[in-house]
């Protein structure tokens, strides 16, 4: 999600990013305005996009601020044409399962409630301020009726997100209710199945609408929404399995025990020679029995190119984290991300017994997830 999005700023300390699929919204607006090719129509089309964009931002801010109020910091908001994704720091989630599902419901409904509140408030202001203003005149949501579009864009966004179609907000409420009786992976899988039914129905209805010229663009829009629902549900299911593995696997199960170390007294050329004969990208730096730093292959190369041969001590990073071999993968990920590290030394009774790097972590995670999937399929059969 982050790799397909671009940062545009920060609100309340939360990074705001726009997903590249917002281009589809621009294409949709252009298609509806194709019959009127002039500068005024183009400006109104951009204004309509701005209304939808603002509605989505406020929707996601509702999620983020309620999450922060519940003790879960929001890292970023990624905006999509049909809503958005608020990336939360799950490391700070409440451990208690009962409080957890209640908290998840509060966070999920916050976004739609923001949109419904804006729709109601803007409708009241427009009816009060403009005599004879009609909220139900056609078209409801169009660049030719921008004031009315403020009401209907927020109403549509709020109601649509309340559908029990995971990963929409209504689907997240459904998952939270399931999570009272089963674990989060099973709850996610149940919600995903229901969400897939909704996505298939949307695609089928969209195909029917697209066969008629009057409703063609409505059909295209429904098909696009159905596709995003299906893809999003699958990604969320994989993420839930991934998080489950993170919590249950110990570092001693996946750490590298056959690894190379460097000495702070090694020259950079000697260090590079060692690096050539190993698949490691990062190396612990050890003096005697004490670990004093870490250094990466890339850092060694950059130092050699910039200043010529020197010593590892001059380029090693003295700020690093260590982990006990009994710690979970979730703990390792938190430590890696907290300081943007790429290696964690694993210790047992203050002795270096292994290392965990991002490279071997991702490789091990994919293998562990696949092996557990095969085990579940074998048990089911």
URGI-V239412 format. One line per field, one symbol per residue. ss: DSSP state (A for helix, B for strand, O for the rest). phi: phi as a letter, one per 40 degrees, with the letter a starting at -180 (. if undefined). psi: psi as a letter, one per 40 degrees, with the letter a starting at -180 (. if undefined). Layout:
ss=???
phi=???
psi=???
This chain:
ss=OAAABBBBBBBOOBBBBBBOOAAAAAAAAAAAOOOOOOAAAAAAAAAAAAAAAAAAAAAAAAAAAAAAAOOOOBBBBBBBOOBBBBBBOAAAOOOOAAAAAAAAAAAAAAAAAAAAAAAAAAAAAAAAAOOOOOOOOOOOOOOOOAAAAAAAAAAAAAAAAOOOOOOOAAAAAAAAAAOOOOOAAAAAAAAAAAAAAAAAAAAAAAAAAAOOAAAAAAAAAAAAAAAAAAAAAAAAAAAAAAAAAAAAOBAAAAOBOOOOBBOOOOBAAAAAAAAAOOOOOBBBBBBOOBBBBBBBAAAAAAAAAAAOOOBAAAAOBOOOOBBBOOOBAAAAAAAAAAOOOOBBBBBBOOBBBBBBBAAAAAAAAAAAAAAAAAAAAAAAO
phi=.ccbbbcbibbfgbcbbbccccdccccccccccccbcaccccccccccccccdcccdcdccddcccccccgbcccabbcbcbiabccbcccccccccccccccccccccccdcccccccccccccccccbcgcbcbccccbaccbccccdccccccccccccdcbcccccccccccccccbbcccccccccccccccccccccccccccccbccbdcccccccccccccccccccccccccccccdcccccccbccbbacbbbccccccccccccccaccbbbcbbbgbbcbibabdcccccccccbgcabddcbccccabbbccccccdccccccccbfcbabcbbbfgbcbabbbdccccccccccccccccccccccc
psi=ddefihieaihfehhhihieeeddddddddddedeggidddddddddddddddddddddddddddddddeehihdihhhidebahhhigedeihdhddddddddddddeddddddddddddddddddddhhehheeiiidgieegdddddddddddddddeehfghfiddddddddddeddiiddddddddddddddddddddddddddeehddeddddddddddddddddddddddddddddddddehidedeihegiiiiideiidddddddddeieieihihhhbehheaiiiddddddddddeaiaidddeihehiiiiieeiiddddddddddefieihihihfehheiihiddddddddddddddddddddddd.
